[in-house]
Amino acid sequence: MRPIPGITVTPYVGQDILPVVDELAGLRIAVFRDWPYLYEGDCDYERDYLAAYAASPRSVCVVARTVGGEVVGASTGIPLADDGEAFHEPFLARGMALDEVFYFGESVLLAPWRGRGIGHAFFDAREAHARACGSFRWTAFCSVRRDPADPRAPAQHRSNDAFWRGRGYAPVNGMSCTLSWKERGQAAATPHVLDFWMRGLDRAETRA
């Protein structure tokens, strides 16, 4: 993993995630309020969500901090078998063994720190962790599906698709799941479709 000037990137595994849960909850709420998720965050839900990651002994949370100690980004991963059933069904429907997939939960990064290589550092660290676990053949994540013509999309928004493809990931045709959350300004949660991306997990890091 290449050094990033002014930033430290630290992985926390399993129960070691617990001391940083509150910082991560605030970060997720702040970043996911924006397009494309428009998530109206809830601190109690976030703590429960992150505590579930901490309960998995092979989960990982990669945290980016400034030299002054401010948390500016984080990224999570968990063995798919330890994640919720909503994520299991698309894999089981394709006859894939859950214990062969390491699932990447999210990467969240405050806007001023984007474009500095931290996103690559998050993928590097999570993929390295999955390799070190020794039993996974695939890494996967999902992204929310939005109508490209949605008027709420900011004019300056740039899709992450090219970045993900550059990391060797590709969308899996017809593979998705549905999760519900409350968008900003909504009174109740509504369902959202998320599409899966996957790549085979190399046994050695080959990225230049």
VOSELO-186698 format. One record per residue (C-alpha): z, y, x; residue in three letters. Coordinates in steps of 0.2 Angstrom, whole numbers, plus 5000, padded with zeros to 4 digits. Last residue first. Example, Ala and Ser with C-alpha at 12.3 -4.5 7.8 and 13.67 -1.06 7.14 Angstrom:
<rs>
503649955068Ser503949785062Ala
</rs>
This chain:
<rs>
495049925006Ala495549804992Arg495649624998Thr497549584995Glu497749394996Ala498049264983Arg496749354971Asp497349374954Leu495949354942Gly495649504931Arg496049564914Met495849704901Trp496449684883Phe496149804868Asp497449884858Leu497349914840Val498650034832His499650014816Pro500650154808Thr502450214810Ala503150334797Ala503350514794Ala501950574805Gln501950734815Gly501750654832Arg501250474830Glu502450334824Lys502150164832Trp501450004827Ser500649874838Leu499049774835Thr498249654848Cys496549634856Ser495349514863Met493549534855Gly492649554872Asn493949554887Val493849724895Pro493549714914Ala494749734929Tyr494249734947Gly495249894952Arg493649994951Gly493449934933Arg495150004930Trp494750174937Phe493050184928Ala493950144912Asp495350274914Asn494450394901Ser494450574905Arg495150704893His494550884896Gln493950914878Ala495650854871Pro495450704859Ala496150764842Arg494450774834Pro494250584835Asp492350564840Ala492750434854Pro493750334840Asp495250264849Arg495750094855Arg497450084864Val497450004881Ser497949834886Cys498549744902Phe498149594911Ala498449494928Thr497849324930Trp498149164940Arg500049174941Phe501249054949Ser501749124966Gly502949254962Cys502349344977Ala500649364969Arg501349454954Ala502349564965His500849614975Ala499849644959Glu501249754953Arg501349854970Ala499549874972Asp499249934954Phe500650064955Phe499950124972Ala498250144964His498950254951Gly499950354964Ile498350394973Gly498450584972Arg497350614957Gly498850634945Arg500450714951Trp500350874941Pro500050774925Ala501650674925Leu501350484927Leu501550334916Val500850164920Ser501050034906Glu501549854902Gly500649754915Phe500649574910Tyr500649424923Phe499749274916Val499849094921Glu501449064911Asp500549104895Leu499348964897Ala497649014890Met496848924875Gly495949074869Arg497049094853Ala498549074864Leu498049224874Phe497749334859Pro499449274851Glu500549304866His500549494866Phe501249514848Ala502449374853Glu503449494864Gly503549474883Asp504349344893Asp502849224893Ala501749364899Leu502749374915Pro503249564916Ile502549724923Gly503049904923Thr502450074930Ser503350234933Ala502950414937Gly503750584941Val505550534945Val506350684954Glu507150624971Gly506850774981Gly505550684992Val504650654975Thr504850494966Arg503750354960Ala504550204952Val503850034951Val504649924937Cys504549734940Val504949584929Ser505349414937Arg507149404932Pro506649454914Ser508149544906Ala507649704914Ala506049704904Tyr507049684888Ala508149834894Ala506649934895Leu506149914877Tyr507949934871Asp508150104881Arg506450164874Glu506950124856Tyr508550224859Asp507650364866Cys506350384852Asp504650434856Gly503350514844Glu501750434853Tyr500150524853Leu499450374862Tyr497750444867Pro498150584870Trp499850654874Asp501550614868Arg501450454879Phe501850554894Val503450634889Ala504150484880Ile503750374894Arg504650494906Leu506150504896Gly506350324895Ala506050304913Leu507450414918Glu508650324906Asp508150154912Val508450194931Val510050104933Pro509449954923Leu507849914933Ile508849814946Asp509149684932Gln507449614935Gly506549684950Val506449874955Tyr504849924965Pro504950094975Thr503550214978Val504050374988Thr503050534986Ile502750684997Gly501250625005Pro500650454998Ile500850305010Pro499450175008Arg500050005000Met
</rs>
